[in-house]
Amino acid sequence: MTMELDVLRDKIDEVDKSILSLITTRLALVTQVGEVKSQYGIPIYDPKRESDMLAKRRHDAELAGVSPNLIEDILRRLMRESYNSENAKGFKKIYTGQGSIVIIGGNGQMGRLFSRLFLLSGYDVKTLGSKTMHQAADVIANAAAVIVTVPINKTVDLIRQLPPLPKECILTDFTSIKQQPLQAMLNQHNGPVVGLHPMFGPDVPNLAKQIIVYCDGRESEKYQWLIEQMKIWGANLFPIAASEHDKCMSFIQALRHFTSFTYGVNLQKEHANLEQLVALSSPIYRLELMMVGRLFAQDAQLYADIIMSSTDNIELIKRYYECFGQMIRLLEQGDKAGFIDEFQQVTWWFGEYAQRFIKESQTLLKLANDNRV
């Protein structure tokens, strides 16, 4: 029986080698695709192409008697790797005028990420930091765009201290709040202004499928080349009013980070055994625990600034606290009917998103389970 098993395993090894060879060939072709896209300024992420290709391969898998989900999982993993190959040769430069890209805070992680992308696109990139801000007037004198990417608590003050910018120069920022920085930029610069918020961290390998929010400030026609350049990098650009952006961020960032922070504090105060929690957790709880742990692996000052960036955030968190207390009272009273009623009301409010989120989360849960050691 052992010999028979060894023979079968040898055959599987040979198939695996063939798969590896095909993957190598596919990645080589993807590199060529990237060169063509770079030449013609085609974004590295094409949602229609991806959707059509996956639908066809799922159909092919069904005809072959193979799980369509298996094929989609394999192809999605290959596509993630492909996006890295596609930008290896650089990107088309959209801006045809003169001037450099000046990144204030360019030595930070987000600044370095965008410096690399602009350099790959053929731009002249200059950076300013706390030790070189005294050179700002000379560096900015011929800038095509000035990007402010510094901690939230320093952004508005820094914008107010900027020297005069060239008339056609774009002034923008990467801050996670938008109303105050945007108004400060409009007050400081009479030329084109736009507020940007990359909805991702600096550790992403590329911008394929990443969201960048932009809030109009002034002269949108003059900053469109910057928007188009980011689309070339693969990002999805989402326009929204600064006030609406900040309302959304109160939920997406401030409230979510605060609940993770509080949960982590409670775990620590309860002396929870993390090793046991990880060992016993289901994939969904493991993901939740990972998100909490991820928060505490990062900069405390950053999250303090995000959560405390506005009184609106504090008021939202206080309302959450009141809601939490109301739900606790249901438990204390043993009001199961009240609990179910609240549950059903929220289910109705989520509507079709509830089922959509179940489907999307299934993929994440599979990955969490596959990566479990």
Steps between C-alpha positions, in 0.01 A plus 500: 500500500789735582655440158170568327463824697855606411429447130189714518682770693779502240240558230350786701849651535540490122164672453606765752816561299288543187277747683807694612625512141164633380494763774849613398381532139190691609699748708738558210202583278363730769829689502459557127142616558634746757744643246219557249279658767786726605559609141135593437407619849254220574421445870647179640158408643220441250187396693303397188783285365543335840128436543458359148807277533389356833150432368642312199742296711224410745291378208795299367549348844137390518530330161816325620336381822726719715381730775456852352593644841831315491588645161397849606711476816804396298451771239444776754824405674680504166351838414621651826850389408448620145435857609849506651648377172305754295647804676859375500580698183334821616194694391412756238549859614173692463622852575664666200591830662807609693566473870572245768288308748576626850401268784505658843547211737661303219719308743198348671360166390214640291729765356752235393227291339380787281853619431571158351184509287573849365860400423378188318284736292795718402441800726764707672424444868624717785433443867487728799515397863530666837876548450469651152187717524719809508568425132129489415487828308776393260372142459138603439587785261468277191258237633222352287340347811560527872377210712476536877521164678582565864325400826145630539585722793764683292326522163301823529781694669748386236266600216464847650880537504555408135677756282323629187441226242515540121163607362432172315643278774264247658482509879370183664526295816466135605333563835221269620282799588415741224298809596763684706803420279304581185392838633855573613631420150236720336600786729871451435504445123302672224566229243363145458422321826376148569484295817611137472465209740665168408280239667787260562824472689850549363569125501295424187709346217318706235189715458292249301142515634602739778264791569611862499234750603518850357317813611476790260651826607558727202568481123428131457597509133857586600546212743343234276842384380584400856174305531567328167856415605371320807251309285792386283656356816186288542319698770126558514438873542184583694370861502315626807435829679738566787217517753358165387846347504554601861162358604589168340844496659342546842348153453769334289798621701425676828223275633649180359848572635360602837304176537810299407707704745247446779473129427878467515514693828232272643686184391810628676314597819324162509840328461369299204730220383572596139664169419187314605268746326689456174509121536126475567373770266292438191614675180257789552615566855860460392447774243344726761787433738747568220342838431528594868860377520583686178390826660739456793790419268488855363552857615296596806535872417345445155189334639467752782506775236244325279255431782540842666514701177155654551229552757262323261702180548476532877125557484455197275698283741292629792179404313650157441569477873135581574386240247733246658342571838150451360596162359656399833171578672325256266740232624460595865122481466517171314298665224555248223202630303644852511838368388343316206297807406814718493678231300222479242482878463871514420463204261228692314719814497795310350272355232682331214836608641470232771509218245760680293727528804454132582617409151797738508604388848503133399808563285676676787411218739645241262824696481514535878449126539756414228764721662445355843812341649 
